């Protein structure tokens, strides 16, 4: 996936000062191994994030989209486009109490079916290194672990105004208000509710495993969730056909057919209830895949939480067996304690006697 453009502009904004300062890169640097290596790391960070949201441009917020289309249609070069975006975003921070220190990196890369356009918020940090004379010197480098927000545009779909989710936006490290401002500035609008879609999918999984023996049902649910989590980590949608063959090679279409049937029923019921129509055949056709929400998936197979003094985490399958919940007293009773914890508790009990 070769990088075709890579340029960064620095933005500095003090929370106590009204204006943001923009330090522009005067010309687009030549592409080299560094740009390819940096993009490789950023792509991995982007793909593995669980906070991704999917959508398209809000028709009421036009500037970012119009400028991007102008570049794609050769109305201006990449450098001019990136400069305008950086300046406009900095202007959004004027007369606010927001604080920002870092660079906006504008990157495009070729993929098999077209191009992707990215905007990343990058930060730097300092450290000490040896120079060519083996003398200690200060150096600055990109702090990948502190990468902020990121936007990805499927430029092919944008040009033809195709699929409803040609934008992907994700939050990263740093001030959420600054990240939200960029989301609003670029006109990002959600069109896919991954949390809702995942909750619907998990309800279907519950229905599918309801008639299985407990052990088989638990293992099937775990296998399904593990597969979905891995797909999300790779930035891929979950295709029911492939998932179905993964969990049951003897009947590879069984789960797929069950899911599609249930999702179709849900679509028809929703369409009828929302529009009070008498022609359910006009409802949207249920898709054969979905984009998972990783947090919902993990919560499905494991309950966890913490407060000031207690941290708890246990498999959902343990509820009702090793773990009992009393809803009236908001209390848990736990049996079959981990050996290490049990040893510590017995030692503490002996010391107190």
VMD Tcl script that draws the C-alpha trace (Angstrom):
set ca {
  {0.00 0.00 0.00}
  {2.28 2.83 -1.18}
  {1.95 6.30 0.29}
  {1.23 8.87 -2.43}
  {1.22 12.04 -0.30}
  {2.50 12.84 3.20}
  {2.61 16.32 4.71}
  {2.23 17.75 8.23}
  {1.38 21.17 9.64}
  {1.91 22.08 13.30}
  {-0.82 23.71 15.41}
  {-0.19 25.33 18.80}
  {-3.01 26.60 21.01}
  {-2.61 27.77 24.62}
  {-5.75 27.49 26.72}
  {-5.08 30.95 28.17}
  {-4.64 32.67 24.80}
  {-7.41 33.42 22.28}
  {-5.63 32.53 19.04}
  {-4.15 29.32 17.62}
  {-0.77 29.40 15.86}
  {-0.20 27.42 12.66}
  {3.29 26.49 11.47}
  {2.96 25.36 7.88}
  {5.21 23.05 5.94}
  {6.25 25.27 3.02}
  {6.21 22.52 0.42}
  {5.28 18.87 0.25}
  {8.32 16.76 1.18}
  {9.49 14.00 -1.16}
  {8.27 10.54 -0.24}
  {10.85 8.20 1.27}
  {11.20 5.18 3.53}
  {10.38 7.31 6.58}
  {6.94 8.25 5.28}
  {6.20 4.61 4.45}
  {7.34 3.44 7.90}
  {5.38 6.11 9.74}
  {2.23 5.34 7.76}
  {2.66 1.64 8.46}
  {2.62 2.30 12.21}
  {-0.27 4.77 11.99}
  {-2.32 2.35 9.89}
  {-1.84 -0.35 12.53}
  {-2.89 2.04 15.30}
  {-5.94 3.11 13.32}
  {-7.08 -0.40 12.42}
  {-6.71 -1.77 15.96}
  {-8.61 1.00 17.72}
  {-11.93 0.01 19.22}
  {-13.32 3.57 19.15}
  {-14.00 3.80 15.42}
  {-17.20 5.40 14.16}
  {-18.53 5.10 10.61}
  {-20.45 7.64 8.59}
  {-20.48 10.27 5.87}
  {-20.30 14.06 5.55}
  {-23.09 16.08 7.08}
  {-24.80 17.91 4.17}
  {-25.03 21.05 6.32}
  {-21.25 21.22 6.91}
  {-19.79 21.73 3.46}
  {-16.35 23.37 3.61}
  {-14.19 20.31 4.39}
  {-16.02 18.12 1.89}
  {-15.95 20.78 -0.83}
  {-12.20 21.36 -0.45}
  {-11.51 17.62 -0.46}
  {-13.55 17.08 -3.61}
  {-11.77 20.01 -5.23}
  {-8.41 18.31 -4.61}
  {-9.69 14.93 -5.80}
  {-10.94 16.56 -9.01}
  {-7.56 18.27 -9.53}
  {-8.85 21.73 -8.66}
  {-5.87 22.24 -6.33}
  {-2.80 20.29 -5.27}
  {-2.44 18.24 -2.10}
  {-0.22 20.81 -0.38}
  {-2.70 23.65 -0.93}
  {-5.58 21.49 0.27}
  {-3.77 20.45 3.47}
  {-2.79 24.06 4.24}
  {-6.37 25.25 3.99}
  {-7.66 22.45 6.20}
  {-5.01 23.12 8.87}
  {-5.72 26.87 8.88}
  {-9.47 26.38 9.01}
  {-9.23 23.94 11.90}
  {-6.95 26.31 13.81}
  {-9.50 29.08 13.23}
  {-12.13 26.89 14.90}
  {-10.07 26.97 18.10}
  {-9.78 30.76 18.21}
  {-11.48 32.38 21.22}
  {-11.90 29.03 22.98}
  {-10.24 27.61 26.10}
  {-9.06 24.56 24.16}
  {-5.40 23.56 24.21}
  {-3.52 21.75 21.47}
  {0.09 20.94 20.72}
  {0.98 18.72 17.82}
  {0.71 18.30 14.08}
  {-1.98 17.36 11.63}
  {-0.54 14.75 9.28}
  {-2.29 14.51 5.90}
  {-1.62 11.21 4.15}
  {-3.00 9.44 1.10}
  {-2.20 5.91 0.05}
  {-3.10 3.61 -2.81}
  {-4.92 0.38 -2.08}
  {-6.21 -2.37 -4.32}
  {-9.52 -0.68 -5.15}
  {-8.54 3.00 -5.04}
  {-7.18 5.44 -2.45}
  {-7.62 6.23 1.22}
  {-7.09 9.71 2.63}
  {-6.10 10.12 6.28}
  {-5.80 12.98 8.76}
  {-3.95 12.13 12.00}
  {-3.24 14.24 15.07}
  {0.38 13.46 15.97}
  {2.44 14.51 18.97}
  {6.17 14.50 19.65}
  {8.30 13.93 22.73}
  {11.92 14.53 23.65}
  {14.65 12.13 24.66}
  {18.43 11.84 24.74}
  {20.46 10.04 22.07}
  {24.03 9.74 20.82}
  {25.03 11.79 17.78}
  {27.54 10.67 15.13}
  {30.40 11.66 17.46}
  {28.93 9.53 20.27}
  {28.02 12.68 22.19}
  {24.75 12.97 24.07}
  {22.21 15.24 22.41}
  {18.51 15.95 22.70}
  {16.27 14.56 20.00}
  {12.55 14.75 19.26}
  {10.46 12.00 17.74}
  {6.86 11.07 17.00}
  {5.10 9.69 20.05}
  {3.00 6.95 18.43}
  {1.64 5.81 21.80}
  {0.08 9.26 22.20}
  {-1.56 9.50 18.76}
  {-4.74 11.60 18.85}
  {-7.81 11.54 16.63}
  {-7.81 10.14 13.11}
  {-10.07 10.47 10.07}
  {-10.07 8.11 7.09}
  {-11.89 8.85 3.81}
  {-12.63 6.24 1.16}
  {-12.10 8.65 -1.72}
  {-13.60 6.34 -4.34}
  {-16.89 6.16 -2.47}
  {-16.79 9.88 -1.73}
  {-16.44 10.74 -5.42}
  {-19.40 8.61 -6.42}
  {-21.28 9.34 -3.17}
  {-21.62 5.60 -2.74}
  {-21.86 3.49 0.40}
  {-23.28 5.26 3.47}
  {-20.08 4.82 5.49}
  {-17.23 6.26 3.40}
  {-15.83 8.05 6.48}
  {-14.22 6.46 9.53}
  {-13.39 8.60 12.56}
  {-11.80 7.49 15.80}
  {-10.86 9.18 19.03}
  {-7.36 8.76 20.41}
  {-5.24 10.07 23.28}
  {-5.77 13.63 24.44}
  {-8.46 16.22 25.05}
  {-11.83 14.85 23.92}
  {-13.09 18.41 23.32}
  {-10.34 19.01 20.74}
  {-11.16 15.73 19.04}
  {-14.89 16.44 19.04}
  {-14.18 19.85 17.52}
  {-12.37 18.23 14.60}
  {-15.21 15.73 14.13}
  {-17.68 18.62 13.93}
  {-15.34 20.76 11.83}
  {-14.93 18.12 9.12}
  {-18.67 17.42 9.13}
  {-18.56 13.80 10.27}
  {-22.04 12.30 10.67}
  {-22.70 8.79 12.00}
  {-24.61 6.47 9.69}
  {-23.75 3.17 11.40}
  {-24.64 2.45 15.02}
  {-22.12 -0.30 15.72}
  {-23.21 -0.67 19.35}
  {-26.86 -1.16 18.38}
  {-25.98 -3.56 15.56}
  {-23.77 -5.59 17.88}
  {-26.44 -5.75 20.59}
  {-28.92 -7.03 18.01}
  {-26.39 -9.61 16.81}
  {-25.70 -10.82 20.36}
  {-29.42 -11.26 20.99}
  {-29.50 -13.48 17.91}
  {-26.50 -15.43 19.23}
  {-28.42 -15.97 22.49}
  {-31.41 -17.29 20.56}
  {-29.19 -19.55 18.44}
  {-27.47 -21.14 21.45}
  {-30.58 -21.30 23.66}
  {-31.34 -24.94 22.83}
  {-27.74 -26.17 23.11}
  {-26.29 -27.94 26.17}
  {-24.74 -25.41 28.55}
  {-21.13 -26.29 27.79}
  {-21.64 -26.28 24.02}
  {-23.59 -23.02 24.18}
  {-20.88 -21.31 26.23}
  {-18.12 -22.47 23.88}
  {-20.10 -21.41 20.80}
  {-20.71 -17.93 22.21}
  {-17.03 -17.59 23.09}
  {-15.93 -18.71 19.61}
  {-18.30 -16.24 17.96}
  {-17.17 -13.33 20.10}
  {-13.47 -14.17 19.68}
  {-13.88 -14.20 15.90}
  {-15.75 -10.88 15.89}
  {-13.12 -9.23 18.12}
  {-10.33 -10.38 15.82}
  {-12.17 -9.02 12.79}
  {-12.55 -5.66 14.51}
  {-8.85 -5.60 15.42}
  {-8.06 -6.01 11.71}
  {-10.58 -3.35 10.70}
  {-12.79 -5.87 8.92}
  {-16.55 -6.38 8.99}
  {-17.97 -9.69 10.20}
  {-19.41 -11.67 7.29}
  {-22.01 -14.13 8.50}
  {-21.13 -16.68 5.82}
  {-17.49 -16.89 6.89}
  {-18.29 -16.83 10.62}
  {-20.85 -19.60 10.14}
  {-18.29 -21.89 8.53}
  {-15.79 -21.11 11.31}
  {-18.04 -22.25 14.15}
  {-19.64 -25.30 12.48}
  {-17.76 -26.98 9.67}
  {-20.32 -29.82 9.55}
  {-23.20 -27.42 8.85}
  {-21.37 -24.31 7.54}
  {-24.53 -22.44 6.50}
  {-26.63 -23.11 9.61}
  {-25.64 -20.05 11.68}
  {-25.58 -17.77 8.64}
  {-29.15 -18.69 7.68}
  {-30.33 -18.26 11.28}
  {-28.76 -14.79 11.59}
  {-30.05 -13.52 8.25}
  {-33.55 -14.79 9.00}
  {-33.62 -13.10 12.44}
  {-32.16 -9.84 11.13}
  {-34.69 -9.79 8.31}
  {-37.51 -10.28 10.81}
  {-36.12 -7.42 12.89}
  {-35.89 -5.14 9.84}
  {-39.47 -5.85 8.84}
  {-40.80 -5.38 12.37}
  {-38.91 -2.10 12.74}
  {-40.15 -0.80 9.39}
  {-43.75 -1.63 10.25}
  {-43.62 -0.12 13.74}
  {-41.90 3.08 12.60}
  {-44.03 3.83 9.54}
  {-47.21 1.88 10.34}
  {-47.09 0.54 6.82}
  {-48.95 -2.47 5.49}
  {-46.34 -3.40 2.91}
  {-43.34 -4.86 4.80}
  {-41.75 -5.93 1.53}
  {-40.61 -2.31 1.09}
  {-38.41 -2.48 4.21}
  {-34.62 -2.35 3.69}
  {-33.01 -5.74 3.04}
  {-30.93 -7.03 5.96}
  {-27.20 -7.03 5.23}
  {-25.07 -10.15 5.20}
  {-22.41 -8.55 7.43}
  {-22.01 -6.04 10.25}
  {-19.34 -3.86 11.82}
  {-18.83 -5.02 15.43}
  {-18.48 -2.90 18.55}
  {-15.61 -4.41 20.52}
  {-16.71 -3.09 23.90}
  {-20.16 -4.67 23.57}
  {-18.59 -7.97 22.51}
  {-16.28 -8.12 25.50}
  {-19.04 -7.15 27.92}
  {-21.10 -10.04 26.55}
  {-18.68 -12.72 27.71}
  {-17.15 -10.96 30.71}
  {-18.54 -8.67 33.41}
  {-16.13 -6.18 34.93}
  {-16.04 -3.00 36.95}
  {-14.19 -1.18 39.68}
  {-14.49 1.50 42.30}
  {-12.02 3.07 44.69}
  {-11.40 -0.14 46.65}
  {-12.56 -3.07 44.52}
  {-11.84 -4.36 41.01}
  {-13.93 -7.26 39.72}
  {-13.92 -9.25 36.49}
  {-15.46 -12.63 35.75}
  {-16.76 -14.64 32.84}
  {-20.45 -14.14 32.10}
  {-20.85 -17.92 32.08}
  {-19.97 -17.98 35.80}
  {-23.06 -15.96 36.72}
  {-25.58 -18.32 38.25}
  {-22.99 -20.96 39.13}
  {-19.78 -19.75 40.79}
  {-21.13 -16.20 41.02}
  {-24.58 -15.32 42.37}
  {-26.14 -11.86 42.26}
  {-28.70 -10.61 44.79}
  {-30.50 -7.75 43.04}
  {-32.30 -6.64 46.22}
  {-29.08 -6.17 48.19}
  {-26.82 -5.30 45.22}
  {-24.47 -8.03 46.40}
  {-22.40 -10.77 44.78}
  {-21.63 -14.16 46.31}
  {-18.52 -15.77 44.82}
  {-17.53 -19.43 45.13}
  {-14.54 -21.28 43.67}
  {-12.17 -18.39 44.39}
  {-8.82 -18.22 42.54}
  {-6.19 -20.18 44.49}
  {-3.85 -17.20 44.88}
  {-6.63 -14.93 46.20}
  {-7.88 -17.66 48.54}
  {-4.38 -18.10 49.96}
  {-4.06 -14.37 50.63}
  {-7.46 -14.20 52.32}
  {-6.72 -17.18 54.59}
  {-3.37 -15.65 55.54}
  {-5.03 -12.34 56.40}
  {-7.74 -14.16 58.38}
  {-5.16 -16.12 60.38}
  {-3.22 -12.97 61.18}
  {-6.34 -11.33 62.56}
  {-7.22 -14.16 64.93}
}
mol new
graphics top color blue
foreach p $ca { graphics top sphere $p radius 0.5 }
foreach p [lrange $ca 0 end-1] q [lrange $ca 1 end] { graphics top cylinder $p $q radius 0.2 }
display resetview
